[in-house]
Amino acid sequence: MLGLLRKQPWRLLRAPLLLWPLAAFLFKRIDHGGLKSAVIRVLLGGLQRQQVDAYTAAYVRQVVPARLFAEALTAIQAHRAQADTLVLLSASPDLFVPALGAALGFDQVLCTGVRWNAERLHGALTTANRRGYEKLLVLQALRAQYPSCHVTGYGNSLPDLLHLRACDAAVYVNASPALAQALIREGLRVVHWN
């Protein structure tokens, strides 16, 4: 988002319009998905698909592999070497996640969908915000799709714990020391990636 805004800094003049959705979020009138949609609509709404796609392609080239954890790339390669089905599940929007997943060689990408009006970005969500409980629902659907698969999940936020606890094996990345101790007692694997 910041990269797109650098290309059109005048869009930041719309930022005060985010005060209402931010207040609604703080007073629990909207959830993370509602706030995410508001930010996209206010700051990026109206962008042409061609602009977003061009920036996404450049962003993915910049990120893969230079800005990813080396250990993450190693884990992806190890799973691929074992002929595992690789699924990227993210709460981030489909403005860039599918391109990132393709660059990393994932078999399937499931993320938060964003609405377009023809070739212009609208910003409303077309799926549930795939965070927390929604990730668990997606995991359950994947288990139905691949009933005999052993599921190893990775996560790095507290909302990820909902779906990680439902995996056959779970890896929590970069937990604080106190959280790491609690997760290890619970049987989750905790790793620190630099």
N, C-alpha and C positions, 0 to 999 in steps of 0.2 A: 504494500500500500504506500509506504513512504517513497519508494522508487517512482511509482506512478505520480505521486504528488510533486516530486521534484521536477517532473516533466511539465507539470501544469500547476505551479505554485499558487496561482490565483484561486484555486479550489480551496485553499486553506481559509479564505475569507468566509467560507460556509461553516467553519468550525463552531462558531457560536450557536448554530442551529442544533448542535449536539447536546446543548445544556438540557433541553427537555427530555430526550431519551435517557441521558445520564441520570437525571433526577428520577425518572420513572424506574430505572434499574436500581438505584440506591434505595428507593422505597418499595422495591419488589413488585412493581406494576408490570415490568417486563423482565424476561430472563436473559441469559447470555446471548441466546439466539436473536432475540428482539434487539438487543444492543448492537450485536454484530451487523444485523441487517440495516439498522439506522446509520451506523458509521459508513457502511458501503454505499447506501443510497445518498447520504448527504455529501460525502467527500468524493465518491467516484461515479455516482449516478450520471448517466448520459454519455459516458465514454463509449467509443465505438469498439466493437469486438476486435477489429484489426489492431487498434492501439493496445488493447489489453493483451492480445495474443503475441504481438511483437515484443512487448515488454516482458511477458512471461518467458518467452524463449530466451531472451538475453539474461533474465534473472536466473533461470535454471542453469544456463551455461556457466554463470558466475558461481553458483552455489555448489554444483556437483563437479568434482568432489571437494573443491577447495575449502568450503565452509562447513562441511559435515564432519562429524566425529569420525576419526579413522577407525575406531572400534565399531561404529555403526556399519561402515562399509565392509569391514571384516565379517561382522555378523551376517549381513546380507549375503555376502559371497559364500559363507559357510552353509547357510540355509539353501542357497541355490545349488551348491555342490551336492547336497543331500537330496536334491530333486523335490524340495518342499514347495508347496504353493505359497507364493508370497503375496500377501494382501496388505496394502497400506490403508489403514483406517485413521482418519484425521477429522477433527472438528473444523479445521481450516476450510476455506471456501474452494469451490471447484474452479476458481479463477486461475489457480496455479498448481494445485495439488496433482491433478492428472498428469500434467507435463513433468512434474518432479518424479512421480511414480514411474512414468515411462522411462525417464532418463536413468533411474536406478534399477530398472528391469523387473518391476513388480508385475505380477500376473493380473492383479485386479486392484483398483483404487476406489475406495468408498469414502466420501467426504461430504461436507455440507454443500448442497446445491444452491446456486444463486440464479435468479430470474433475469432473463434478457427480454427486451421488447424489440423483436426483429434483431437488428444488429447493434442495438444500444443497450448498455447495462442499466438495468432497473435497480437491482440490489436486494429485493425481497428474497427471502429464503424459499426454495422450492422443495426442500426436505427439512426434516427436523434438524436442529443443530446437533451434529453428531459428537456430543460431549457427554461424559458421565453416563447416566442411565441409557441414553440413546446408543452409546457405543456397546453397551451390554446387549441391547436388542439386536444390533447389527451382528454381534458375535453369535448370538443364538441363531440368527438366520443363516450365518455361515456354517455353523455346526450342522444345520439341517441340510445345507447344500453339499457339505463334505462330511458325511456322518462318521466315516472311519478315520478321519485325520486326527493326528495328535496336534493340539493347538498350543503354540508358544507365543505369548503376547509380550510386547514391550510397551512401557509407558514411562512418563516422567512428570506426572501431575497427580494431585490427590484425586480428582475425578476419574482418572484412569484406573484407580484401584477397583472400581466396580466391575470393569470387564476383566482386569487382570486376575481377580480372584476366581473367575469362571473359566480360566484357561487351565490346560493340563500342566503347563509350566509358565511361570511369569518372571519377567525381568524388569525391575524398576531401575531407571537410570538417574544417577546423580541425586539421590536422596540426601537430606540433611542427616547428620550423625544420629540424632534422636529418632528420626523417622526410620532410618536404616535399621537401627536396632529392633524397633517394633516390627518391621516388615520381615526381618530375618527370623524373629521368634515365630512369626506367622507362617513361615515356610516359603516366602518369596525370595528370589535371588536378587541381590542388590549389587549393581556395578557402578563404578565411577569412570566416566568417559571424559577425556580432555579434548 
